[in-house]
Amino acid sequence: MTDVVSIFEAYATTQNWSFAYGSREILDYETNQKNLTSGKYILWLFPFDEKAIINTNVGVVTDWDLSTMIWLGRKFDNTAASGTRSSLDETQKQKYDRRLLAIREELATLIKTIFCSGNYELKSARIRREINVSSTNIDFVVCEVTFQEL
């Protein structure tokens, strides 16, 4: 099996994004350590769950399905210069228009690039938004993926 974490980290590097790997409990700590500036993206990769695929005819593990959550967030401040205006009284639609749609498009491109490369079979992907989950003024778009290495 290839080092899947390094693939995501390399992608983040090519995009000039910050990268972090770990559980939800250390999200704020890790994002604070990155010293993100306004408009900067961070790719957060959660630990993988692995499920054995067993050939029942011979009783052996033939492969593994991997599942994880990929969070892509963008630091925003309440300034017009940053291009990522925010306000406490924004509606959900304003958040979507101002930040979340752009983040979602970046995440969709990441999914296509990594999982349509021929090395993996994407079995499922589900995208949702996580708003105001970080104390560092970052809204995230989240993708839960399940895939198999070919």
N, C-alpha and C positions, 0 to 999 in steps of 0.2 A: 504494500500500500504506500502511496506517495504521502509526503508531508503536506496535508491539505492546508494546515494553518499557514505554512510558508507561501502557498499560492495566493491566499487572500492578502497576506502582508505585502507580497510583491505587487499585487494589483493596487493596493492603497499607495504604495510608494510611487508607482508610475503615474498616479493621479495627483500626487502631492498632497495626499490626505494623511492625517494621523491614523495610527492603527493601535488597537488594544485587543487583548484576548483575556477572557475571564468571565466570572459569574456576575450576575446582577448586583450582588451585594457590594462589589468593589467598583461599580460604575462611576459614582461620583468621585471617588478617590483617584481613579485612573484618569478620568477626563480632566480633573484639576491639575494633575501632574503634567499634562500635555501643554498647558499654557496656551490654549487655543485663542486665536484672534478672531475678530468678527468676520464672518463669511467663510471660515475654515471648516472643512469637513473632517469627521472622524468615523472610521469604520470599526465597529465593535463586533467581535466574533465570540460567540459563546462556546463553551466546551461541547464536544460532539457526543451524541448518544449513538451507540452502534448496536444493530440488531442482526443476529446471525441468520443467514439463509441456509437452511439445512436440506440436503438431498435426502429425502425420507427413504429412498430405496436402499441406500448404503449407510445412512446414519452419520454422515459427515457434514461439516460446515463447508459450503462451497463458495460463499461470498458474504459480504456484509452490506447492509443498508446503513447509511450514515444520516443523521438528522442534526440540525443545529438552527440557531437563530442568528441572523445577520442584521445588525442594526447600523443604519447609516444616518448620521446626524450632522447638523450644521449649526455652528455657533452663531447666535444672533444677538444683536444689541439694538437698543432703541435709538438708532441714528439713521438718518436718510443716507449718509455717505456710505454706510456698509452695504446698502442694497438689501438688507434683511430686517426691515422695520418690524418692531414688535410692540405690543401694547397689552396691558392686562385686560382691557375690555374688548379685545378682538373677538369677533365671531369665529366659529369653526370655519366658515367659508373664507374669511379673510386670512386665517392661518394657512389654509390650503392654497389660496391664490398666491400669497406672498412667499411661502417657504416650502410647504409640503409637496406641492406638485413637482418642483424642481428636484427636490431630494428623491422623490419616487422615481423620476426619470433616470437619475444617476444610478439608483439601485437596480432598476430594470436592466440597464446597460451592463452593470456588473454581473448580474445573473446570466444574461445572454453570453457574455464574454467567457465566463468561467465554465458554465455548464453546457454550452453548445460548442465547445472546443473539440469534442470527440473523445475526451478522456473520462467523461462522466455521463451517466444516464440520470437526468433529472426526473424524479418520480412524482414530486409534488412541490409546489411553492405557493405560499399564502402570504399576502402583504397586508399589513395594517399600520396604523399611525400610533405613535406613543407621544403624547403632548404633555409637557410640563412634568416629566419624570426625572429630570436632572436639575440639580441646583445650579448648574453652570449655564443656564439659558440655552439649552440645546433641545430642539425637537427632533425626534427620530422617526424614520420610516423603517419598519421591521419586516423582514421576510423569514418565515419559517420554511426551511427546505429539507427535503429528503432526497437522497441521491445514492447512486452506486458507482463505484469506480469500475471502469471497463477494463 
